[in-house]
Amino acid sequence: MTQPSPAGPALSIGELSRRAGVKPTTIRFYEAERLLPPPSRTEGGHRVFGETHLRRLGFIRHARELGFPMPAIRALLELERHPADNCASAHDIAMAQVAEIDRRLVRLAALRRELLHMAEGCRGGRVEVCRVLETLADFDHGHCDDPAHGAAAEGVGEALG
């Protein structure tokens, strides 16, 4: 077996998958997207991964858990290649993610209010007068706290009609 190009133990894709906590298909995807450095190969053509791959997968996995989109992860990985540079770009990327989370929180709060309102109107009884089902069927409604909800429903109504 040849030594992996990155320093560290020689890992098969299965072992790398287990240690990094990602599926082999995810590793292959990141490899195809060039988010991982190319692994070395055995004489039989099997990929051999190392510690660099494990650290990179950990970085990507953590960034994904924090909700960073792939373009942001790619940009952060590129920044990592230049350790002496100013990290203002990394800060900007992180703050853009915070802003996206804030947008989602506002939307989720509006959806929560709508669901609570809907559920409070349905405390049992017959399906024919179920407030939950009635509200869900009324996609062209004006009672939702999320302004995009009613506007999006107009397009749905047109597409369905």
C-alpha positions in Angstrom: 0.0 0.0 0.0 1.3 3.5 -0.8 1.5 6.1 1.8 -1.3 8.7 1.8 -0.3 12.1 0.4 -1.3 13.9 3.6 0.5 13.1 6.8 -1.0 10.6 9.2 -2.4 7.1 9.1 -3.5 5.4 5.9 -7.3 5.3 6.0 -9.7 3.5 3.7 -12.8 5.3 2.7 -14.8 3.1 5.1 -12.4 4.0 8.0 -12.4 7.7 7.1 -16.2 7.6 6.9 -16.5 6.0 10.4 -13.9 8.4 12.0 -15.3 11.6 10.3 -19.0 10.6 10.9 -20.0 11.0 7.3 -21.1 8.5 4.7 -18.7 7.3 2.0 -21.0 8.8 -0.6 -20.5 12.2 1.1 -16.7 11.7 0.9 -17.0 10.9 -2.8 -19.1 14.0 -3.3 -16.7 16.3 -1.5 -13.8 14.7 -3.5 -15.7 15.3 -6.8 -16.3 18.9 -5.7 -12.6 19.3 -4.9 -13.3 20.2 -1.3 -10.9 17.4 -0.3 -7.3 17.1 -1.6 -6.9 14.1 -3.9 -6.0 10.9 -2.0 -3.1 8.7 -2.9 -3.9 5.3 -4.4 -2.8 1.8 -3.8 -1.3 -0.2 -6.6 -4.7 -1.7 -6.9 -6.3 1.7 -7.4 -8.0 2.1 -4.0 -8.0 5.5 -2.5 -5.9 6.1 0.6 -6.8 8.9 2.9 -4.9 10.6 5.7 -5.2 12.9 8.7 -5.6 16.0 6.4 -8.7 14.4 4.9 -10.1 13.7 8.3 -9.5 17.2 9.5 -11.0 18.7 6.4 -14.1 16.5 6.7 -14.4 17.6 10.3 -14.2 21.2 9.2 -16.8 20.7 6.5 -19.1 18.7 8.7 -19.0 21.3 11.5 -19.6 24.1 9.0 -22.6 22.2 7.6 -24.0 21.7 11.1 -23.8 25.5 11.5 -25.9 25.8 8.3 -23.2 27.3 6.1 -24.0 26.8 2.4 -21.5 25.1 0.2 -20.2 28.3 -1.5 -19.4 29.7 2.0 -17.6 26.5 3.0 -15.6 26.6 -0.2 -14.7 30.3 0.5 -13.7 29.5 4.1 -11.6 26.5 3.0 -9.8 28.8 0.5 -9.1 31.3 3.2 -7.7 28.6 5.4 -5.0 28.1 2.7 -3.7 31.6 3.4 -3.0 31.7 7.2 -1.2 35.0 7.2 -4.0 36.9 5.5 -6.5 39.1 7.3 -9.6 37.2 8.4 -12.1 39.9 7.6 -13.6 37.7 4.9 -14.1 34.9 7.3 -15.9 37.3 9.7 -18.1 38.6 6.8 -19.0 35.0 5.8 -19.9 34.2 9.5 -22.0 37.3 9.8 -23.8 36.6 6.6 -24.7 33.2 8.1 -25.9 34.9 11.3 -28.1 37.2 9.2 -29.5 34.1 7.4 -30.3 32.4 10.7 -32.0 35.6 11.9 -34.2 35.6 8.8 -35.1 32.0 9.4 -35.9 32.7 13.0 -38.3 35.4 12.1 -40.0 33.1 9.6 -40.1 30.2 12.0 -41.7 32.4 14.7 -44.4 33.5 12.2 -45.0 29.9 11.2 -45.1 28.9 14.9 -47.7 31.6 15.6 -49.8 30.4 12.7 -49.7 26.8 13.7 -50.6 27.6 17.3 -53.5 29.7 16.1 -54.6 26.9 13.8 -54.2 24.2 16.5 -56.0 26.3 19.2 -59.1 26.4 16.9 -59.1 22.6 16.7 -59.5 20.9 20.0 -61.2 17.8 18.8 -64.5 17.1 17.2 -65.4 16.0 13.8 -63.0 16.2 10.8 -65.6 18.0 8.7 -65.2 21.1 11.0 -61.5 20.6 11.8 -59.8 24.0 11.9 -56.4 22.5 11.1 -57.6 20.9 7.9 -59.7 24.0 7.0 -56.8 26.4 7.5 -54.4 24.2 5.5 -56.9 24.0 2.6 -57.1 27.8 2.6 -53.8 28.5 0.9 -55.0 31.9 -0.3 -55.3 33.2 3.2 -54.6 36.5 4.7 -54.3 35.5 8.4 -50.6 34.3 8.4 -48.0 36.4 10.1 -45.5 35.6 7.4 -46.1 38.1 4.6 -44.4 35.8 2.1 -46.8 33.1 2.9 -49.9 34.7 1.3 -47.9 36.0 -1.6 -46.4 32.6 -2.3 -49.8 31.1 -2.1 -51.1 33.3 -4.9 -48.5 31.7 -7.2 -49.5 28.3 -6.0 -53.2 29.0 -6.5 -52.5 30.2 -10.1 -50.3 27.2 -10.8 -53.0 24.8 -9.4 -55.9 26.6 -11.1 
